[in-house]
Amino acid sequence: MPGRCSSGGWTLPSPSPDNRLIAIRAALQDATEFTAGDDVARRFMALRDAGADKSEICATLGLEPEAVDELVRADEGYTTAHRIATGEEPMYPLPDPSTQVVDTRGGAALVPVLVIVFLIVLGAAFFFATR
């Protein structure tokens, strides 16, 4: 039967994990050397969403302030990336008009033009020399 696994139960696709959770979990694993699990990452997200400050997060989760700083940086990085992905924020800020970049390279266009002119002159000289 299609849709069945070898143990006889139905297979359902796993829900895709939350990207914010993945970013925070990666920072949490780096900061705690893999001693904290997903439940700590989820509680951190809940505390951040509730507006908890750094000391409250440290006390509630039992983490060092440096670990909380890493989690906050990861959360803010995810937030910025999300705003860029949804178009709320430009990927690159627009430059000031005073810092406009002007391409002053003339050599790139000059060489092919000179080669073409040389070939035309050479062709014309050959044409008139053979007449």
C-alpha positions as CSV (number, residue, x, y, z in Angstrom):
1,M,0.0,0.0,0.0
2,P,1.4,3.4,-0.8
3,G,1.9,5.7,2.2
4,R,2.8,2.9,4.6
5,C,6.0,2.3,6.3
6,S,7.6,-1.1,7.1
7,S,6.2,-1.2,10.6
8,G,2.6,-0.8,9.3
9,G,2.0,2.7,10.5
10,W,1.2,5.7,8.2
11,T,4.0,8.0,7.3
12,L,3.4,11.6,7.6
13,P,5.8,14.3,6.6
14,S,7.5,16.0,9.5
15,P,6.6,19.6,10.1
16,S,9.4,21.9,9.0
17,P,11.3,23.2,12.0
18,D,11.1,26.9,12.9
19,N,14.0,28.8,11.4
20,R,14.2,31.0,14.5
21,L,14.4,28.0,16.7
22,I,17.2,26.6,14.5
23,A,19.2,29.8,14.8
24,I,18.8,30.1,18.5
25,R,19.5,26.4,19.1
26,A,22.7,26.6,17.1
27,A,23.9,29.6,19.2
28,L,22.8,27.8,22.4
29,Q,24.7,24.7,21.5
30,D,27.8,26.7,20.8
31,A,27.5,28.8,23.9
32,T,26.8,25.8,26.3
33,E,28.9,23.2,24.5
34,F,25.8,21.1,23.7
35,T,24.6,20.9,27.4
36,A,21.3,22.6,26.8
37,G,18.4,21.3,24.7
38,D,15.6,22.5,22.6
39,D,13.4,23.2,25.6
40,V,15.9,25.9,26.8
41,A,15.8,27.4,23.3
42,R,12.0,27.5,23.3
43,R,11.9,29.0,26.8
44,F,14.4,31.6,25.7
45,M,12.2,32.5,22.8
46,A,9.2,32.8,25.0
47,L,11.0,35.0,27.5
48,R,12.3,37.2,24.7
49,D,8.9,37.5,23.2
50,A,7.5,38.5,26.6
51,G,10.1,41.3,26.9
52,A,12.3,39.7,29.6
53,D,15.7,41.4,30.2
54,K,19.1,39.7,30.3
55,S,19.2,39.2,34.0
56,E,15.7,37.6,34.1
57,I,16.6,35.3,31.2
58,C,19.9,34.3,33.0
59,A,18.0,33.6,36.3
60,T,15.1,31.7,34.7
61,L,17.2,29.5,32.3
62,G,20.3,29.2,34.5
63,L,22.6,30.4,31.8
64,E,25.7,32.5,32.0
65,P,25.4,36.1,30.8
66,E,27.8,35.5,27.9
67,A,25.5,32.6,26.7
68,V,22.5,34.8,26.9
69,D,24.4,37.5,24.9
70,E,25.0,34.9,22.2
71,L,21.4,33.9,22.1
72,V,20.3,37.5,21.8
73,R,22.7,38.1,18.9
74,A,21.4,35.0,17.2
75,D,17.8,36.1,17.7
76,E,18.5,39.6,16.4
77,G,20.3,38.2,13.5
78,Y,17.4,36.0,12.6
79,T,15.0,38.9,13.0
80,T,17.1,41.1,10.6
81,A,17.4,38.2,8.1
82,H,13.6,37.7,8.2
83,R,12.9,41.4,7.6
84,I,15.3,41.3,4.6
85,A,13.7,38.1,3.2
86,T,10.1,39.5,3.5
87,G,11.1,42.8,1.9
88,E,10.6,45.0,5.0
89,E,14.2,46.0,4.9
90,P,16.6,46.4,2.0
91,M,19.5,43.9,1.8
92,Y,22.0,46.7,1.2
93,P,21.3,50.3,2.3
94,L,21.2,52.8,-0.5
95,P,24.3,54.9,-0.8
96,D,24.3,58.6,-0.3
97,P,24.1,60.6,-3.5
98,S,27.4,62.2,-2.6
99,T,29.2,58.8,-2.6
100,Q,28.0,57.9,-6.1
101,V,30.3,55.5,-7.9
102,V,31.5,56.6,-11.4
103,D,33.3,54.1,-13.6
104,T,36.1,56.1,-15.2
105,R,37.8,53.1,-16.8
106,G,38.3,54.0,-20.5
107,G,40.7,51.3,-21.4
108,A,38.1,48.5,-21.4
109,A,36.1,50.2,-24.3
110,L,39.1,51.9,-26.0
111,V,41.0,48.7,-26.9
112,P,38.3,47.0,-28.9
113,V,37.5,50.3,-30.7
114,L,41.2,50.7,-31.6
115,V,41.5,47.1,-32.8
116,I,38.4,47.5,-35.1
117,V,39.7,50.8,-36.5
118,F,43.1,49.2,-37.1
119,L,41.5,46.3,-38.9
120,I,39.4,48.6,-41.1
121,V,42.4,50.6,-42.1
122,L,44.4,47.5,-42.8
123,G,41.6,46.1,-44.9
124,A,41.2,49.3,-46.8
125,A,45.0,49.5,-47.4
126,F,45.0,45.9,-48.7
127,F,41.9,46.6,-50.9
128,F,43.5,49.6,-52.5
129,A,46.9,47.9,-52.8
130,T,45.5,45.0,-54.8
131,R,43.6,47.1,-57.3
